Amino acid sequence: MSRKEKNKIIGISGLSKGDNLVGINMKRVSRLIASDMWVKDVTVYKKYPDKIIIILKQRNIFAMIANNGNLYYINREGYVLGRADYEKGYGYPIITGLNADNAGSYFDRLKKVLYFLKISKFSVIYNLIGEINIERDGGIAVYTDNGLYIKFGIDNYKNKLKTLKKLFYEINKIHIKYKNYINLEYKNEAVIEVNSGSRVLPAKYKNLFIRPDVYK
């Protein structure tokens, strides 16, 4: 915790230098500190003769939400921590599309995006996710930092992330020339846009014979 953050906590605690320990209401101090949106849990106790000990557990930034042109930090549970700023940085996935025009309730859509981000943590794209969008039908689409657009659709995200890993492996192996678009909405299939259109790669595409001139 930075000195600035420590001073902030002391400021909202209501404590002042020279306060008599006997007269300090510990429940009130705890309540004031817990009112800060970044504080997840707080323990406060007296250490005689002249100290107040404050133990904090802070909420950590997991992603950002775009709302009315502004960006807000949220934690893993979707709790809004405050407006994004330069000090804490902008290097987190941005969640977009949480508006009234999309399928499902706001919290259902947010829960779905957070679930996707959690299970994708160890996937091939996690560190590349720039934006994750809830589309009008309730499906998920990802925009990566290197300009790739990936449609994941509505469900089966674990399997689709596995399919994506296999697809990247094959793309690199046979040097497929494709545009920055991958569609994983369909069961056991991946659609990539190559030179003159889209090509469907079935689940067992590794066993298929593919003419080398297809990707020239």
N, C-alpha and C positions, 0 to 999 in steps of 0.2 A: 504494500500500500504506500502510495506517495505521500510526501509531507502535506501536499495540498488536500488530499483525501482525508488524512488524519485531522487536519484543521477543520475540515468540513464536518466531520463526525463530532468533534468536540463542540463545534458551534451549535449544532442542532440538539446536542445532549442537554443543554441548559446548565451545564456545569461551568463554574468560574474558579479561577485560581484563588485559593484561600478559603474556599467553602468548608464549613464544619462538617466532617463526615457523619456525625451523629444526626444531623438534621436533613441529610440528603435522602430523598424518596427514590429508592432504587427502581421501583416499578415504573415510576414516571420517566426516569432516565432511559430505561429500556424501551419504553413505548415511543419516546421521542426519536431515539436512534432507529428503531424498527420502521418508522414512518418513511425513511429514505428508501426510494425505489431500488437502489442497488444492494440493500441489505437483505440477505436471505434469512439469517439467524443471528441473534445477539445474546451474549451473556455478560452481565455486569455484576461485579461484586466489590465489596470494600476490603481493603487490605490495610489494617491498622498498623501504624497510627495515622498515616497521611496519604494513602493512595486509593484511587479508584481504578480497577482493572476492567478493561473492555475487550471482550473477545468477539470478533466478527467473522461471519461467513458471508462472502459476497456472491451475488449472482454474476455469472459469466456470460459474455456476449456469445451468441451462437449464430445469429444471422441478422439481417436488416429487413425491414418492411418498408415498401414505398407507399406513401399515403398523401394524396393532395400535393404532390410535388416535393414532399419532404421524406427523409429517411430516418427511421427509428430503429434502435437496437432492441432485440428480443433475446431471451435466453432459451434453453432447450425446451422449456414448457410453454413457450409463447408469451411469457410475461414481458410487457413493454418496459424497457429500462430507461428510455429517454431518447431525445433526438441525437442522431449521429453527429459527431464532430471530428475535427482534425486531430485533437489530442488522443482520442481512443482509436482513431483510424477508420478507414472505409474498406478494409480488406476482408469483408465477409460476404457470403452469398446474399444477393438481394431478392427478396420475395415480392413478386408483382401479381396482379390479377385478382386480388382479394376484394372484389367489388360486387355490387348487388346484381350485376348482369350475368354472373356466372352461376353454374349449377351448384346447389347445396348451400348450407348456411356458412357464414363467415368462419365460425369456429371449426366446422367440419373440414372446410378447405384448408384452413391453417394447420389443423391436426395432420392432414394428409401430407402437406408439404414438409412439415417437421419430421414426420415418419420417414419420408423419402430421403431427407438430408441425413438422418441418423443411420439408415441402412446403407447409404452410399459412401459413408465415411472411409471405408477401406476399398472403394471401387476405383476403377481406372480414371474416373472423371472428377472425383471429389475436389481435388486441388485446382481443377480447371473451371469449376462452376462460378460463373459471374452473375447470372440471373436465373431464377427458377420461377416459372410462370404458371399460374392456374388458368387454363384456357376456358372458353365459354362452356364447353361440354363437361367441365370438371376434371379433364385430363391434365397431366403435367408435361411441361416442355422445359428444356434446359438450354440456355445460351452459355457457351463456354467463353473463356477469356481469349481463346484463339479463333473465335468467330464461328464455331460449329453450332448448328441448331439441331437438337435431338428431341423428338417427340416420344414420350414414354406412355402416353395414353392414361387410362383410368386405374388399372390394377396390375397385379403380378410383377411388382417392381423388382423384387429380388431376382427372379428369373430373367427379367429384361436386362438387368445390370450384368448378369453372367453372360447373356447373349452378346451384349455390347463388348465385353472383354474378348470374347471369341472372335467377334467381327473385326475388332481392331487388329487382332493377331493375324487374321487372314488378309486383311487389307494391306498390312505391312509386308506380309509374306509374298504376295503375288503382285504387289505394287499397283493396286487399283487406283485409277485416277477418278476421283469423285468430287462432287461439289459439296459445299459445307452443309449437308442435310442428311440426317439419318432418321428413319421412321421405325419405331419399335412398338407401334400400337397393335400390330397383328400378332396373334399367338404363334410362337416358335418361328417367327420370320423377322427379317430385318430388310428394310427397303433403303437403298442408297441411290442417290441421283448421280448417274454417270453421264458421260458425254452427251448422248442424244436422248436421254430420258431416265426412267427409273428401272432398276433391276431388283427382283425379289430373290433373296438368298434364303432358301429353306433351312430348317433346323439341321439337316444332314448335308448341307452344301459342301462340306469337306470331301464327301464321297462322289461328288458330281464332277464330270469332265467339263471344264470351261475353256472354250477356245481362246487362245492367247490374244487373238486379234480383237476380241470383244472390248478390251479396255484400252486400245490404242487411241 
